[in-house]
Amino acid sequence: MANLATHILVAAVVGLVGGGVAHATPGIPVDGSIADVTERTIDSVVNISNTRVVRAELTDEDDDGQADRAQRKAMSKGSGVIVTSTGRILTNAHVVDGADELIVTLSDGSEMPAKVIGKDAQADLAVIQLKGVVPALKPLVIGDSNKLRLGDIVLAIGDGLGVGKAVTMGIVSAKGRGGMGIEDYEDFIQTDAAINPGNSGGALINMRGELVGINTAILSKSGGNQGIGLAIPTSMAKPIMDMLVRDGRVSRGYLGIGTTTATPALAKQYKLGASRGALIDGVEPSGPAQRGGLQPGDVVIALDGAEIRTGDGLRNAIAMIRPGTTVSLAVVRQDASKKQFAIKLAERPTTNRH
């Protein structure tokens, strides 16, 4: 009996320290997997140098009393992700803004010029293309960011602080971060993987080696990493990238409403029919929503069968749908009745409404 008890105890201890594959916890990397993923993906992230001419006023005046003008070159650096073997690169719009010259540094240290295919300042995304004879490249596989779970391990790859390309590790801290005033359209993945200035446009990678986000911003009082990094999810980045490649611009769907997020407190205060969803607090005259029968006080709870939980969620979802598309909205009215509306989207004008 003593020998049997000892055998059971030893087996339990071996199981706790990972002695058998059967005891591996799903989602937790095992020996070498982080290094393996890094080796497969790091060459797909590049450095982008943005050079632009800046005109400056000199303080000394010439004989005519006119201030001399001088030109100087300003340079900034960021990161980008190779998404095709032909040299297409996905990055942030602010990385390429105002560029007179873009130079991309590849994994072997070689430099190549690039041109902007299209950019979307509202979501801070841009697509650039290498010029000239493109060498053999390793594009990243674009994964499904919707499958990320809180606590999933992710890797951030980029050229933080301009010291050279590097990889950092963290977890998915939150999903669907919005209302932060960083971009017009926000649906950020939050991670504690170290992200610093210069990482912008770099890759957020899952443990399958797939691109799940484009690193974009940090929340920091000091300007350095404080454990709150933000990435644009591929669920938003991929359709925008496709539109930029196809059309050179982004056409967003437009309902013509203003929304906020319905809460139990708002439902009680304004006698709403639902306490969760996107509360319509304004309807644009003669817009698609008004023509379709929507009205202030309605709460949108689903779009084409997918649950809507927040005002920002509805705004982002509508923005990703091509103008001219007819969508189905599930709505709860103030009398608690549920209705379905089929509304044909227009193209979003330059306005704050959606």
C-alpha positions in Angstrom: 0.0 0.0 0.0 2.8 2.4 0.9 4.5 1.8 -2.5 1.2 2.4 -4.3 0.6 5.7 -2.4 4.1 6.8 -3.2 3.6 6.0 -6.9 0.4 8.0 -7.0 2.1 11.0 -5.3 5.0 11.0 -7.7 2.6 10.8 -10.7 0.7 13.8 -9.4 3.8 15.8 -8.9 5.0 15.0 -12.4 1.6 16.0 -13.8 1.8 19.4 -12.0 5.2 20.2 -13.4 4.2 19.3 -17.0 5.6 15.8 -17.2 3.0 14.8 -19.8 1.5 16.4 -22.9 -2.0 15.3 -21.8 -1.8 17.8 -18.9 -0.9 20.8 -21.1 -3.3 23.7 -20.6 -5.0 25.0 -23.8 -3.6 28.4 -24.9 -0.5 28.2 -22.8 2.7 27.8 -25.0 4.9 24.8 -24.4 8.7 24.5 -24.9 10.0 26.6 -27.7 6.6 27.8 -29.1 7.2 31.5 -28.5 10.6 31.3 -30.1 9.2 29.2 -33.0 6.4 31.8 -33.6 8.9 34.6 -33.4 11.2 33.0 -35.9 8.4 32.4 -38.4 7.0 36.0 -38.2 9.7 38.5 -37.3 10.9 38.8 -40.9 7.4 39.9 -42.0 7.6 43.1 -40.0 9.6 46.0 -41.5 10.9 49.4 -40.6 9.4 52.4 -42.4 11.3 55.8 -42.6 9.2 58.8 -43.5 11.1 61.8 -44.9 9.4 65.1 -45.5 10.5 68.6 -46.4 9.7 71.2 -43.8 9.8 74.9 -44.5 11.0 77.1 -41.7 11.1 80.8 -41.2 14.6 82.3 -40.4 14.7 85.0 -37.8 17.2 87.2 -39.7 15.7 89.4 -42.4 17.3 90.2 -45.8 17.7 93.6 -47.3 14.2 93.7 -48.6 12.8 93.1 -45.2 11.5 89.7 -46.1 12.2 86.7 -43.9 14.3 84.1 -45.6 12.8 80.6 -46.0 14.8 77.5 -45.4 14.1 73.9 -46.1 15.0 71.1 -43.9 14.2 67.4 -43.9 12.3 65.9 -41.0 12.4 62.1 -40.5 10.2 59.8 -38.5 10.2 56.1 -38.1 7.5 53.5 -37.7 6.8 49.8 -38.5 4.8 47.9 -41.1 3.6 44.4 -41.9 4.1 42.6 -45.1 0.8 41.1 -46.3 1.6 39.9 -49.8 4.7 38.4 -51.4 4.5 41.2 -54.0 5.5 43.9 -51.5 2.2 45.2 -50.1 2.5 46.5 -46.6 -0.1 47.4 -44.0 0.7 50.1 -41.5 -0.7 53.2 -39.7 -1.8 56.3 -41.6 0.2 58.5 -39.2 3.3 56.6 -40.1 3.2 57.7 -43.7 1.4 61.1 -43.3 3.0 63.9 -45.3 5.8 61.7 -46.7 7.9 63.1 -49.6 9.9 59.8 -49.5 9.2 56.5 -47.9 12.0 54.0 -47.4 11.3 50.5 -46.1 14.0 48.5 -44.4 13.6 44.7 -44.9 14.8 41.9 -42.6 18.1 41.5 -44.4 18.9 45.2 -43.9 18.2 46.2 -47.5 16.3 49.4 -48.2 13.5 49.9 -50.8 11.4 52.9 -51.8 7.7 52.6 -51.4 4.5 54.5 -52.4 1.2 55.0 -50.7 -1.6 53.0 -52.2 -4.3 54.5 -49.9 -4.8 55.6 -46.4 -7.7 56.1 -44.0 -7.0 58.7 -41.4 -10.3 58.0 -39.5 -9.1 54.5 -38.6 -5.4 55.3 -38.8 -4.6 52.6 -41.4 -2.6 52.8 -44.7 -1.4 50.5 -47.4 1.9 51.0 -49.1 3.6 49.2 -52.0 7.3 48.5 -52.5 8.7 50.0 -55.7 11.1 48.3 -58.1 12.1 44.6 -58.2 10.6 43.0 -55.1 12.7 40.3 -53.5 11.3 37.1 -52.0 9.2 38.2 -49.0 7.4 36.4 -46.2 3.9 37.8 -45.8 2.0 37.3 -42.6 -1.2 35.2 -42.6 -4.1 37.4 -41.5 -5.9 35.8 -38.6 -9.4 36.3 -37.1 -9.2 38.8 -34.3 -12.8 38.0 -33.3 -11.5 34.6 -32.0 -9.2 36.2 -29.4 -10.1 35.7 -25.8 -9.1 37.7 -22.8 -5.9 36.2 -21.4 -4.7 34.9 -24.8 -0.9 35.3 -25.2 0.1 37.7 -28.0 3.4 39.0 -29.4 4.1 42.6 -30.5 6.7 43.1 -33.1 8.1 46.4 -34.2 10.9 49.0 -34.0 10.1 50.5 -30.6 12.0 53.7 -29.9 14.0 53.3 -33.1 16.5 50.9 -31.4 15.8 48.1 -33.9 13.2 45.5 -34.5 12.2 43.5 -31.4 9.5 41.2 -30.1 7.6 41.6 -26.7 5.1 39.3 -25.1 1.9 39.9 -23.2 -1.7 38.9 -23.1 -5.0 40.3 -24.5 -6.1 42.5 -21.6 -9.3 43.8 -23.2 -11.3 43.8 -26.4 -13.5 46.4 -28.1 -11.9 49.4 -26.4 -13.5 52.5 -27.9 -14.6 56.1 -27.0 -10.9 57.0 -26.2 -10.7 59.9 -28.7 -7.6 58.5 -30.4 -9.3 57.8 -33.7 -12.7 58.4 -35.3 -13.3 54.6 -35.4 -12.1 52.6 -32.4 -12.4 49.0 -31.6 -9.0 48.4 -30.1 -7.4 45.3 -28.7 -5.7 46.2 -25.4 -2.5 44.3 -24.5 0.2 44.6 -21.9 2.8 43.5 -24.4 5.4 46.3 -24.4 4.6 48.8 -27.1 6.6 52.0 -27.5 6.9 54.9 -30.0 8.1 53.4 -33.2 6.0 50.3 -32.8 3.2 52.0 -34.6 2.2 50.0 -37.7 3.8 46.8 -36.3 2.2 43.4 -35.8 0.3 41.9 -33.0 0.6 38.1 -33.4 -1.3 35.2 -31.9 0.4 32.0 -30.9 -0.5 30.4 -34.3 1.8 33.1 -35.9 -1.2 34.9 -37.4 -1.6 38.7 -37.6 -4.5 39.7 -35.3 -3.8 43.4 -34.9 -1.9 46.5 -36.0 -0.1 48.2 -33.1 -1.2 51.8 -33.0 -1.1 53.6 -29.7 -0.2 53.5 -26.1 -1.8 55.1 -23.0 1.1 56.6 -21.0 1.8 59.5 -18.8 5.5 59.4 -19.5 5.4 58.6 -23.2 6.8 55.2 -22.7 5.3 51.8 -22.2 3.1 51.5 -19.1 1.4 48.2 -19.9 -1.5 49.6 -21.9 -0.9 49.1 -25.6 -3.7 49.4 -28.3 -3.9 47.6 -31.6 -6.4 47.8 -34.4 -8.0 44.3 -34.8 -7.8 42.6 -38.1 -11.6 42.4 -38.2 -11.5 46.1 -38.8 -8.1 46.4 -40.6 -8.7 43.8 -43.3 -11.8 45.2 -44.9 -10.3 48.7 -44.8 -7.1 47.3 -46.4 -9.2 45.6 -49.1 -11.1 48.9 -49.8 -7.9 50.9 -50.0 -6.3 48.4 -52.4 -9.5 48.2 -54.6 -10.6 51.9 -54.6 -7.7 53.9 -53.0 -10.2 55.2 -50.4 -12.7 54.0 -47.9 -16.4 54.3 -48.5 -18.4 53.9 -45.3 -22.0 53.0 -44.8 -24.3 55.6 -43.4 -27.6 55.4 -41.4 -28.0 59.0 -40.4 -28.4 58.6 -36.7 -26.7 59.6 -33.5 -26.3 56.9 -30.8 -25.2 56.2 -27.3 -25.0 53.0 -25.3 -28.2 52.0 -23.6 -27.8 51.2 -19.9 -30.3 50.3 -17.1 -30.0 53.9 -15.8 -30.9 55.4 -19.1 -33.6 52.9 -19.7 -35.2 53.9 -16.4 -34.7 57.7 -16.9 -36.1 57.8 -20.5 -38.5 54.8 -20.2 -36.7 52.8 -22.9 -37.9 49.4 -24.0 -34.4 47.8 -23.6 -31.5 48.4 -21.3 -28.8 47.1 -23.6 -27.9 48.0 -27.1 -27.4 51.1 -29.2 -29.8 53.9 -28.2 -30.8 56.2 -31.0 -30.7 59.7 -29.6 -31.0 61.6 -32.9 -32.1 61.0 -36.5 -30.9 63.0 -39.5 -33.7 64.5 -41.5 -34.3 62.7 -44.8 -31.5 60.3 -44.0 -31.7 56.5 -44.5 -32.8 55.9 -40.9 -35.6 58.4 -41.0 -36.8 57.1 -44.4 -36.7 53.6 -43.0 -38.8 54.4 -40.0 -36.3 54.6 -37.1 -36.9 57.2 -34.4 -35.2 58.6 -31.3 -35.7 56.3 -28.3 -35.4 53.2 -30.4 -32.7 50.7 -29.1 -30.9 48.7 -31.8 -30.1 45.3 -30.4 -29.0 43.4 -33.6 -27.6 44.1 -37.0 -28.0 41.4 -39.7 -28.5 38.9 -36.8 -25.4 39.9 -34.9 -25.9 41.3 -31.4 -25.3 45.0 -30.9 -24.3 46.0 -27.3 -23.0 49.6 -27.6 -23.5 52.7 -29.6 -19.8 52.5 -30.8 -20.4 48.9 -31.8 -23.2 49.8 -34.1 -21.2 52.8 -35.5 -18.2 50.6 -36.3 -20.3 47.8 -37.8 -22.3 50.2 -40.1 -19.0 51.9 -41.2 -17.6 48.5 -42.4 -20.6 47.9 -44.7 -20.5 49.0 -48.3 -22.9 51.9 -49.2 -26.0 50.7 -51.1 -26.2 47.6 -49.0 -29.6 46.9 -47.3 -29.2 45.9 -43.7 -31.6 44.3 -41.2 -31.9 46.0 -37.8 -33.6 44.5 -34.8 -35.1 47.3 -32.7 -36.9 47.6 -29.4 -39.2 50.6 -29.2 -40.1 52.5 -26.1 -43.3 50.5 -25.7 -41.1 47.4 -25.5 -42.3 46.1 -28.9 -39.7 44.5 -31.1 -39.5 45.4 -34.8 -37.3 44.6 -37.8 -36.3 47.3 -40.2 -34.7 46.8 -43.6 -32.7 50.0 -44.4 -30.5 50.7 -47.5 -27.3 52.4 -46.4 -26.1 55.6 -48.0 -22.4 56.7 -48.2 -21.2 58.5 -45.1 -20.7 62.2 -45.7 -18.2 64.3 -43.8 -20.2 64.5 -40.5 -20.1 63.1 -37.0 -23.3 61.2 -37.5 -23.4 57.6 -38.8 
